[in-house]
Amino acid sequence: MRIAVFVISSILFLLHQFIQWGLGIHLPIIDSYLDPVLAMPILLILMDWEMTVFRDRPPLSTGEMIGSIIVFSLIFEWIFPALSEDFTGDIIDIAAYFVGGLLYYWAQQFDEKA
């Protein structure tokens, strides 16, 4: 299931980037919050893959997952906006990161039960 979530999230992310920047079509709510939702399953699954393939470790624990979401939220919503005016911090984005983290968590739980 994690592979399916990764592939679908990646395709949706790339499709949204193409629609937004390639075609110049802007959908304000989607432009604001889809990427943060999709970022977490993509990043967490990549972290999972790196840990299991290259470090022979089990998948991310719930604590590691939550810690990663918090770190990414701090980087994307506090540090980047502090360093550049091209970025804007948004508390709702943090909620979107946690929604994406839930997608990863559910996929991970599904894989463990299968």
MDTraj code that builds the backbone (N, CA, C; nanometers):
import mdtraj as md
import numpy as np

residues = "MET ARG ILE ALA VAL PHE VAL ILE SER SER ILE LEU PHE LEU LEU HIS GLN PHE ILE GLN TRP GLY LEU GLY ILE HIS LEU PRO ILE ILE ASP SER TYR LEU ASP PRO VAL LEU ALA MET PRO ILE LEU LEU ILE LEU MET ASP TRP GLU MET THR VAL PHE ARG ASP ARG PRO PRO LEU SER THR GLY GLU MET ILE GLY SER ILE ILE VAL PHE SER LEU ILE PHE GLU TRP ILE PHE PRO ALA LEU SER GLU ASP PHE THR GLY ASP ILE ILE ASP ILE ALA ALA TYR PHE VAL GLY GLY LEU LEU TYR TYR TRP ALA GLN GLN PHE ASP GLU LYS ALA".split()
xyz = np.array([
    [0.0819, -0.1196, 0.0000],
    [0.0000, 0.0000, 0.0000],
    [0.0867, 0.1266, 0.0000],
    [0.2029, 0.1206, 0.0715],
    [0.2898, 0.2385, 0.0710],
    [0.3365, 0.2719, -0.0695],
    [0.3635, 0.1700, -0.1486],
    [0.4074, 0.1957, -0.2859],
    [0.2957, 0.2659, -0.3636],
    [0.1727, 0.2191, -0.3482],
    [0.0591, 0.2818, -0.4172],
    [0.0418, 0.4267, -0.3709],
    [0.0509, 0.4506, -0.2407],
    [0.0380, 0.5864, -0.1881],
    [0.1509, 0.6740, -0.2416],
    [0.2721, 0.6196, -0.2485],
    [0.3858, 0.6958, -0.3013],
    [0.3635, 0.7318, -0.4480],
    [0.3239, 0.6335, -0.5280],
    [0.3042, 0.6571, -0.6715],
    [0.1902, 0.7567, -0.6950],
    [0.0783, 0.7368, -0.6289],
    [-0.0359, 0.8271, -0.6474],
    [-0.0014, 0.9678, -0.5998],
    [0.0631, 0.9796, -0.4832],
    [0.1017, 1.1112, -0.4319],
    [0.1985, 1.1800, -0.5265],
    [0.2953, 1.1058, -0.5779],
    [0.3944, 1.1638, -0.6701],
    [0.3297, 1.2097, -0.7999],
    [0.2407, 1.1280, -0.8539],
    [0.1719, 1.1655, -0.9780],
    [0.0850, 1.2888, -0.9559],
    [0.0094, 1.2902, -0.8462],
    [-0.0738, 1.4082, -0.8164],
    [0.0111, 1.5333, -0.7969],
    [0.1243, 1.5191, -0.7279],
    [0.2132, 1.6325, -0.7069],
    [0.2645, 1.6863, -0.8404],
    [0.3145, 1.5975, -0.9262],
    [0.3673, 1.6399, -1.0561],
    [0.2576, 1.6978, -1.1452],
    [0.1404, 1.6365, -1.1431],
    [0.0277, 1.6871, -1.2206],
    [-0.0118, 1.8268, -1.1730],
    [-0.0166, 1.8451, -1.0426],
    [-0.0504, 1.9778, -0.9897],
    [0.0543, 2.0813, -1.0299],
    [0.1824, 2.0449, -1.0234],
    [0.2878, 2.1390, -1.0630],
    [0.2728, 2.1779, -1.2101],
    [0.2423, 2.0796, -1.2936],
    [0.2239, 2.1075, -1.4361],
    [0.1042, 2.1996, -1.4595],
    [-0.0063, 2.1708, -1.3935],
    [-0.1265, 2.2542, -1.4100],
    [-0.1002, 2.3958, -1.3602],
    [-0.0362, 2.4053, -1.2436],
    [-0.0133, 2.5365, -1.1827],
    [0.0911, 2.6182, -1.2587],
    [0.2063, 2.5595, -1.2859],
    [0.3162, 2.6365, -1.3460],
    [0.3253, 2.6192, -1.4969],
    [0.2953, 2.5002, -1.5469],
    [0.3040, 2.4765, -1.6905],
    [0.1885, 2.5372, -1.7681],
    [0.0679, 2.5189, -1.7159],
    [-0.0503, 2.5693, -1.7848],
    [-0.0980, 2.7035, -1.7309],
    [-0.0457, 2.7431, -1.6163],
    [-0.0841, 2.8712, -1.5569],
    [-0.2252, 2.8729, -1.5002],
    [-0.2770, 2.7542, -1.4681],
    [-0.4103, 2.7460, -1.4089],
    [-0.3936, 2.7448, -1.2567],
    [-0.4602, 2.8382, -1.1920],
    [-0.4461, 2.8491, -1.0471],
    [-0.5782, 2.8205, -0.9774],
    [-0.5724, 2.7286, -0.8854],
    [-0.6862, 2.6903, -0.8025],
    [-0.6436, 2.7179, -0.6581],
    [-0.6813, 2.8316, -0.6022],
    [-0.6228, 2.8807, -0.4773],
    [-0.6140, 2.7799, -0.3620],
    [-0.7209, 2.7122, -0.3294],
    [-0.7167, 2.6188, -0.2164],
    [-0.6225, 2.5029, -0.2472],
    [-0.6327, 2.4482, -0.3659],
    [-0.5460, 2.3367, -0.4047],
    [-0.4011, 2.3832, -0.4114],
    [-0.3771, 2.5002, -0.4694],
    [-0.2405, 2.5529, -0.4777],
    [-0.1801, 2.5728, -0.3394],
    [-0.2623, 2.6081, -0.2430],
    [-0.2121, 2.6356, -0.1088],
    [-0.1865, 2.5098, -0.0268],
    [-0.2707, 2.4069, -0.0414],
    [-0.2644, 2.2979, 0.0550],
    [-0.2401, 2.1577, -0.0008],
    [-0.2513, 2.1378, -0.1302],
    [-0.2297, 2.0031, -0.1834],
    [-0.0842, 1.9592, -0.1674],
    [0.0098, 2.0456, -0.2005],
    [0.1506, 2.0074, -0.1924],
    [0.1933, 1.9676, -0.0514],
    [0.1552, 2.0424, 0.0528],
    [0.1921, 1.9973, 0.1879],
    [0.1311, 1.8616, 0.2250],
    [0.0082, 1.8356, 0.1809],
    [-0.0521, 1.7051, 0.2096],
    [0.0281, 1.5955, 0.1402],
    [0.0628, 1.6167, 0.0139],
    [0.1329, 1.5135, -0.0630],
    [0.2800, 1.5007, -0.0251],
    [0.3382, 1.6068, 0.0268],
    [0.4806, 1.6039, 0.0611],
    [0.5112, 1.4981, 0.1663],
    [0.4255, 1.4865, 0.2657],
    [0.4559, 1.3949, 0.3759],
    [0.4577, 1.2483, 0.3353],
    [0.3566, 1.1964, 0.2644],
    [0.3691, 1.0561, 0.2244],
    [0.4919, 1.0333, 0.1355],
    [0.5206, 1.1271, 0.0461],
    [0.6359, 1.1109, -0.0422],
    [0.7646, 1.1084, 0.0398],
    [0.7844, 1.2081, 0.1255],
    [0.9082, 1.2163, 0.2034],
    [0.9207, 1.1031, 0.3045],
    [0.8124, 1.0707, 0.3731],
    [0.8191, 0.9645, 0.4739],
    [0.8421, 0.8282, 0.4105],
    [0.7826, 0.8023, 0.2966],
    [0.8049, 0.6743, 0.2288],
    [0.9482, 0.6666, 0.1766],
    [1.0018, 0.7783, 0.1266],
    [1.1431, 0.7795, 0.0858],
    [1.2354, 0.7547, 0.2059],
    [1.2035, 0.8148, 0.3192],
    [1.2821, 0.7906, 0.4405],
    [1.2715, 0.6440, 0.4821],
    [1.1510, 0.5888, 0.4769],
    [1.1271, 0.4485, 0.5074],
    [1.2118, 0.3584, 0.4184],
    [1.2087, 0.3870, 0.2896],
    [1.2830, 0.3077, 0.1917],
    [1.4333, 0.3139, 0.2213],
    [1.4828, 0.4332, 0.2487],
    [1.6261, 0.4486, 0.2781],
    [1.6639, 0.3699, 0.4029],
    [1.5804, 0.3738, 0.5035],
    [1.6113, 0.3042, 0.6290],
    [1.6060, 0.1524, 0.6133],
    [1.5073, 0.1023, 0.5413],
    [1.4933, -0.0427, 0.5297],
    [1.5911, -0.1024, 0.4289],
    [1.6197, -0.0312, 0.3206],
    [1.7071, -0.0859, 0.2163],
    [1.8543, -0.0674, 0.2511],
    [1.8928, 0.0527, 0.2921],
    [2.0336, 0.0822, 0.3100],
    [2.0837, 0.0670, 0.4536],
    [1.9946, 0.0669, 0.5489],
    [2.0372, 0.0582, 0.6889],
    [1.9860, -0.0666, 0.7586],
    [1.9095, -0.1475, 0.6873],
    [1.8555, -0.2715, 0.7427],
    [1.7824, -0.2459, 0.8746],
    [1.7010, -0.1409, 0.8754],
    [1.6214, -0.1032, 0.9920],
    [1.4744, -0.1265, 0.9622],
    [1.3933, -0.1372, 1.0657],
    [1.2486, -0.1479, 1.0415],
    [1.1937, -0.0145, 0.9910],
    [1.0720, -0.0160, 0.9393],
    [1.0095, 0.1090, 0.8939],
    [1.0007, 0.2111, 1.0073],
    [0.9710, 0.3338, 0.9712],
    [0.9590, 0.4407, 1.0698],
    [0.8608, 0.4039, 1.1806],
    [0.8999, 0.4337, 1.3023],
    [0.8072, 0.4164, 1.4138],
    [0.7115, 0.5354, 1.4145],
    [0.6070, 0.5256, 1.4925],
    [0.5114, 0.6361, 1.5026],
    [0.5804, 0.7618, 1.5547],
    [0.6684, 0.7464, 1.6529],
    [0.7427, 0.8606, 1.7062],
    [0.8338, 0.9249, 1.6031],
    [0.9021, 0.8417, 1.5244],
    [0.9881, 0.8949, 1.4185],
    [0.9058, 0.9668, 1.3131],
    [0.7882, 0.9115, 1.2828],
    [0.7001, 0.9748, 1.1848],
    [0.6543, 1.1117, 1.2352],
    [0.6056, 1.1188, 1.3584],
    [0.5586, 1.2458, 1.4134],
    [0.6736, 1.3450, 1.4243],
    [0.7901, 1.2984, 1.4705],
    [0.9074, 1.3857, 1.4779],
    [0.9468, 1.4407, 1.3426],
    [0.9405, 1.3576, 1.2401],
    [0.9740, 1.4015, 1.1047],
    [0.8760, 1.5071, 1.0556],
    [0.7474, 1.4873, 1.0828],
    [0.6469, 1.5861, 1.0416],
    [0.6726, 1.7192, 1.1114],
    [0.7065, 1.7138, 1.2394],
    [0.7352, 1.8370, 1.3134],
    [0.8583, 1.9067, 1.2561],
    [0.9639, 1.8309, 1.2280],
    [1.0863, 1.8901, 1.1721],
    [1.0585, 1.9517, 1.0350],
    [0.9888, 1.8782, 0.9473],
    [0.9571, 1.9332, 0.8157],
    [0.8690, 2.0575, 0.8283],
    [0.7744, 2.0548, 0.9210],
    [0.6883, 2.1717, 0.9421],
    [0.7707, 2.2923, 0.9846],
    [0.8632, 2.2722, 1.0765],
    [0.9492, 2.3828, 1.1212],
    [1.0334, 2.4373, 1.0065],
    [1.0896, 2.3469, 0.9277],
    [1.1738, 2.3900, 0.8150],
    [1.0917, 2.4672, 0.7129],
    [0.9792, 2.4084, 0.6696],
    [0.8999, 2.4685, 0.5618],
    [0.8181, 2.5897, 0.6046],
    [0.7752, 2.5932, 0.7307],
    [0.6837, 2.6999, 0.7728],
    [0.7471, 2.8055, 0.8633],
    [0.8688, 2.7825, 0.9084],
    [0.9329, 2.8803, 0.9948],
    [1.0695, 2.9217, 0.9417],
    [1.1559, 2.8228, 0.9147],
    [1.2924, 2.8546, 0.8717],
    [1.2944, 2.9134, 0.7306],
    [1.2337, 2.8455, 0.6323],
    [1.2328, 2.8987, 0.4955],
    [1.1718, 3.0386, 0.4877],
    [1.0553, 3.0637, 0.5503],
    [1.0003, 3.2006, 0.5452],
    [1.0909, 3.3042, 0.6128],
    [1.1665, 3.2620, 0.7132],
    [1.2588, 3.3545, 0.7790],
    [1.3780, 3.3877, 0.6893],
    [1.4136, 3.2955, 0.6015],
    [1.5298, 3.3144, 0.5148],
    [1.4966, 3.3816, 0.3819],
    [1.3721, 3.3694, 0.3378],
    [1.3353, 3.4217, 0.2063],
    [1.1906, 3.4700, 0.2047],
    [1.1698, 3.5828, 0.1405],
    [1.0337, 3.6345, 0.1249],
    [0.9537, 3.5550, 0.0220],
    [1.0190, 3.4648, -0.0513],
    [0.9494, 3.3794, -0.1473],
    [0.8641, 3.2735, -0.0773],
    [0.8861, 3.2526, 0.0528],
    [0.8122, 3.1531, 0.1295],
    [0.7239, 3.2230, 0.2312],
    [0.6080, 3.1632, 0.2563],
    [0.5149, 3.2174, 0.3548],
    [0.4784, 3.1079, 0.4540],
    [0.4940, 3.1366, 0.5809],
    [0.4536, 3.0415, 0.6831],
    [0.3026, 3.0423, 0.6982],
    [0.2440, 2.9250, 0.7152],
    [0.0991, 2.9133, 0.7246],
    [0.0662, 2.7995, 0.8205],
    [-0.0032, 2.8307, 0.9265],
    [-0.0381, 2.7300, 1.0272],
    [-0.1238, 2.6187, 0.9678],
    [-0.2051, 2.6505, 0.8683],
    [-0.2897, 2.5467, 0.8064],
    [-0.2037, 2.4457, 0.7303],
    [-0.0896, 2.4910, 0.6777],
    [0.0026, 2.3974, 0.6129],
    [0.0493, 2.2904, 0.7107],
    [0.0702, 2.3295, 0.8357],
    [0.1150, 2.2314, 0.9352],
    [0.0084, 2.1233, 0.9527],
    [-0.1170, 2.1631, 0.9564],
    [-0.2260, 2.0645, 0.9623],
    [-0.2236, 1.9762, 0.8376],
    [-0.1946, 2.0361, 0.7212],
    [-0.1874, 1.9589, 0.5966],
    [-0.0736, 1.8571, 0.6021],
    [0.0411, 1.8953, 0.6619],
    [0.1510, 1.7990, 0.6777],
    [0.1068, 1.6809, 0.7627],
    [0.0303, 1.7085, 0.8687],
    [-0.0168, 1.5995, 0.9534],
    [-0.1193, 1.5113, 0.8815],
    [-0.2026, 1.5700, 0.7972],
    [-0.2962, 1.4894, 0.7160],
    [-0.2167, 1.3968, 0.6238],
    [-0.1140, 1.4510, 0.5592],
    [-0.0281, 1.3674, 0.4750],
    [0.0418, 1.2598, 0.5554],
    [0.0828, 1.2942, 0.6776],
    [0.1435, 1.1949, 0.7661],
    [0.0462, 1.0829, 0.7998],
    [-0.0807, 1.1177, 0.8156],
    [-0.1828, 1.0149, 0.8389],
    [-0.1959, 0.9213, 0.7194],
    [-0.1866, 0.9754, 0.5981],
    [-0.1902, 0.8893, 0.4785],
    [-0.0771, 0.7870, 0.4830],
    [0.0425, 0.8358, 0.5175],
    [0.1564, 0.7446, 0.5306],
    [0.1295, 0.6410, 0.6399],
    [0.0825, 0.6873, 0.7557],
    [0.0579, 0.5986, 0.8698],
    [-0.0426, 0.4892, 0.8331],
    [-0.1535, 0.5269, 0.7699],
    [-0.2543, 0.4283, 0.7309],
    [-0.1977, 0.3279, 0.6304],
    [-0.1178, 0.3765, 0.5369],
    [-0.0562, 0.2859, 0.4392],
    [0.0400, 0.1904, 0.5094],
    [0.1156, 0.2415, 0.6031],
    [0.2093, 0.1578, 0.6778],
    [0.1338, 0.0515, 0.7585],
    [0.0255, 0.0921, 0.8255],
    [-0.0546, -0.0028, 0.9042],
    [-0.1164, -0.1090, 0.8139],
    [-0.1621, -0.0704, 0.6971],
    [-0.2192, -0.1652, 0.6016],
    [-0.1143, -0.2670, 0.5595],
    [0.0089, -0.2187, 0.5304],
    [0.1169, -0.3096, 0.4893],
    [0.1541, -0.4071, 0.5995],
    [0.1531, -0.3600, 0.7239],
    [0.1912, -0.4482, 0.8349],
    [0.0878, -0.5556, 0.8601],
    [-0.0386, -0.5278, 0.8316],
    [-0.1439, -0.6276, 0.8526],
    [-0.1529, -0.7256, 0.7377],
    [-0.1009, -0.6868, 0.6212],
    [-0.1105, -0.7735, 0.5021],
    [-0.0086, -0.8849, 0.5048],
])
top = md.Topology()
chain = top.add_chain()
for i, resn in enumerate(residues, 1):
    res = top.add_residue(resn, chain, resSeq=i)
    for name in ("N", "CA", "C"):
        top.add_atom(name, md.element.get_by_symbol(name[0]), res)
traj = md.Trajectory(xyz[None], top)
